[in-house]
Amino acid sequence: MKYVLFYEPSADAGAKAGLHFAEHQAMWADYQQAGTLLLVGPFADGTGAMAVFTTREAAEEFAKEDPFVAHGVVSAWSVRQWNEAIFNP
């Protein structure tokens, strides 16, 4: 079982993202190092981003602490439970 965090960008996300990217990216490293963040990245069409976590708590904590959320790069976020069908350790 995994948990997917979805981000929806704000209307001015492009203008704001660069200002907060380094701090946002530093959070990835912390969660990845802790083993709770497995994948992260934006959608190629610019409609948002997603990240895959090992626990719902980690996904929600990440979103609540993320500078992209705090500074309005992200307009909305949600977490969905995902039943992984193929697992490659």
Buried (B, 14 or more C-beta within 10 A) or exposed (E): EBBBBBBEBBEEBEEBBEEBEEEBEEBBEEBEEEEBBBEBEBEEEEEBBBBBBBEBEBBBBBBEEBBBBEBBBBBEBEBEEEEEEEEEE
